[in-house]
């Protein structure tokens, strides 16, 4: 081997060892900086929930989040699916509470930054979202009258210190809800408007307390963030923070040729919006059309931003007021999930359709047509090397 050949080999070994200085254009550096956790804006004040940043409310919300008493059978809590040691999700293709649902549990880190909630955006605030599983027969399977009585009996003093006096619930049925069983609906319809208002107010405050707790769940810093910080300051990343040539290629593909950053944008790697990406349905699950069916649900929700239980004025309701309600782009459109930590929480997509990141990247590379509506993605024709590089980069968001 000539001296020149040996020099080339040594240089190649240095690059493979992570010692080579990564080369990015100014535009690429700007994009990378926009994805770093340091670019995440502080949480906006939730004017629809005046208790959102009250520590006592967050403490009560934490208690309720982990309390199996907050369910119809006394066996399920929010934390049953949102496991604290699993990024507040459960590793299942579809969540299992009292029964099996038809959707994947989403992680909660940074969720308070979102404008819409659930995979289809059928709730427009974090506190309204927290209420839905409580009465869903497949999740916590309770009813709002029972929850009001439970709060009074077990947490009455704590509740009143935060929200003020509890209403008189002595004549409210033990079990009643406009949702649920026929008996619960009948009991609800037999209540006076004042009784229903009282129960709904307590129920709304339960959601506001849980939301106050969930606002405290923030994404942790990762290798990518340390790499991005070093890149921004012109300091060469060292040790474990240095990216391998494969990871650098994956990052360049992510923000370039592969177009991932179009939807997975910002410090949480999500645009918070809804897209049809041709993900296939799962056999034996109920039909699921995504965002197109959620529009009517969020409009009908009595706890939405236009409802009587919102704190503050309607100036906070811009998302709901200007919501896109119709159009083919809503059919089988689902919310862009955050990619932070994604490498350690398979399976993937809204119903766990793909078991690995390799399958996810292969899907986007091939871009099959959607079974309904029109997929937004186009074939990328990525090579095996490029697909592997993308997966390698995604792993830096979970380390």
C-alpha positions, -999 to +999 in steps of 0.1 A: +000+000+000+013+034-010+018+062+015-011+081-002-034+050+001-025+046+038-034+083+044-067+078+027-074+048+048-065+066+080-088+095+071-117+071+064-111+054+097-112+088+115-146+096+098-160+063+107-149+068+143-169+100+144-138+122+143-146+138+109-161+172+111-196+170+097-202+193+067-236+211+065-247+241+045-259+272+062-295+263+053-291+228+068-276+242+100-306+266+103-330+237+099-311+215+124-311+243+149-349+247+145-353+210+155-332+212+187-350+211+220-334+244+229-356+260+202-388+248+219-409+278+230-421+280+265-456+267+270-483+293+263-507+302+290-539+281+286-565+308+290-593+282+287-580+265+319-571+291+346-558+262+368-534+250+341-503+263+360-516+260+396-493+236+415-521+223+437-542+215+406-513+197+390-508+177+422-544+167+423-542+159+386-513+136+392-532+118+419-562+113+396-539+103+367-526+073+386-559+065+405-576+033+394-607+045+412-612+068+382-627+040+362-660+021+361-644-012+372-619+003+397-590-013+378-580+012+351-563+046+354-549+070+329-515+055+337-527+020+326-521+031+290-498+061+297-471+042+316-446+065+334-417+043+327-425+039+290-426+075+278-463+076+290-474+050+264-479+012+266-460-005+237-492-020+224-506-017+188-539-007+203-545+006+238-562-017+263-582-003+292-615-020+302-615-032+266-593-030+236-595+002+216-588+007+179-559+032+183-523+033+196-516+051+228-497+084+222-468+094+244-473+126+265-440+144+266-447+180+254-483+172+246-495+205+260-479+223+230-504+206+206-534+225+192-555+193+187-556+160+207-560+123+199-549+109+166-578+125+149-580+158+168-614+152+182-607+174+212-594+209+211-578+213+245-557+191+268-583+193+296-611+183+272-590+155+260-585+142+295-622+138+299-629+115+269-612+083+281-630+086+315-663+078+298-651+058+269-665+022+275-632+007+261-609+029+282-620+038+318-657+032+313-670+054+340-697+081+340-695+118+350-721+116+378-701+088+394-669+108+390-684+138+407-695+117+437-661+100+438-643+134+439-666+146+467-661+115+488-624+110+484-609+144+474-635+169+485-612+191+506-584+192+480-609+199+452-625+228+471-591+244+480-585+246+443-618+251+425-641+264+453-671+248+469-685+216+455-722+217+445-748+198+464-748+164+449-771+147+474-800+144+448-777+136+418-780+099+407-750+077+415-746+069+378-756+092+351-742+105+318-754+117+284-731+089+272-729+053+282-756+028+290-793+033+285-797+035+322-771+061+326-786+082+298-821+079+313-808+090+347-791+119+331-822+130+312-842+128+344-818+153+361-826+191+362-805+215+341-790+228+373-779+193+384-764+186+349-746+219+351-732+211+385-719+176+374-705+190+342-686+217+361-670+191+385-662+169+355-646+197+336-625+206+366-613+170+368-600+174+332-584+207+341-565+192+370-553+162+349-542+187+322-523+207+347-503+176+356-497+166+320-483+201+312-454+192+334-444+162+312-415+175+290-393+157+265-358+150+276-326+161+258-311+136+234-279+129+215-294+149+186-299+179+208-263+178+220-250+174+185-272+203+173-259+225+201-223+217+193-230+223+156-246+257+163-216+269+183-190+256+158-177+231+184-169+197+170-192+171+188-171+147+210-175+112+223-210+098+224-224+131+211-205+128+178-226+114+149-214+086+128-212+090+090-244+069+088-262+091+113-251+123+095-264+108+062-297+100+079-300+136+092-292+150+058-319+128+042-344+137+070-341+174+063-335+170+025-342+143+000-366+122+022-388+153+031-395+140+066-390+175+080-420+187+060-444+172+087-419+162+114-408+197+120-399+219+150-383+208+183-410+181+189-406+168+153-443+173+146-464+200+129-494+190+151-515+186+119-532+158+101-521+139+070-531+109+049-498+090+043-513+059+029-511+038+062-532+007+057-561-002+079-559-031+104-580-061+097-609-068+122-609-032+136-639-009+132-637+015+102-615+044+109-615+075+087-594+097+108-598+135+108-628+137+086-650+121+113-635+140+141-647+174+130-683+167+140-671+152+173-651+182+183-679+206+173-704+186+194-682+184+225-698+204+253-663+209+267-648+225+236-635+260+235-669+275+226-686+257+255-697+270+289-668+254+308-640+273+291-623+298+313-614+332+297-629+346+266-634+332+231-602+349+218-585+316+226-607+296+202-590+305+170-582+269+162-618+258+165-632+288+148-610+284+117-609+246+117-610+230+082-642+210+082-644+194+048-622+183+020-607+150+007-574+158+025-592+150+058-601+114+048-578+090+067-557+118+079-540+114+113-520+136+135-482+137+129-467+120+160-436+134+177-405+114+168-387+121+201-381+088+217-399+070+189-370+045+183-378+029+217-415+026+214-426+003+186-451-005+171-459+025+149-487+045+133-522+051+147-531+015+151-497-001+154-495-011+117-457-013+115-436-032+140-403-015+134-388+018+121-374-002+092-410-009+081-420+027+086-392+040+064-399+013+038-435+024+037-426+060+031-400+050+005-426+030-015-455+054-007-484+030-015-518+045-024-543+051+004-573+027+006-595+059+009-587+095+001-554+105-013-520+099+003-498+130+005-465+111+002-448+101-030-423+073-037-388+083-025-370+053-040-345+053-011-317+028-013-311+002+014-282+023+026-304+054+028-332+037+046-307+023+072-292+058+076-326+073+083-333+047+110-298+053+125-306+091+127-340+085+143-323+065+171-304+096+181-338+111+191-341+085+218-306+083+233 
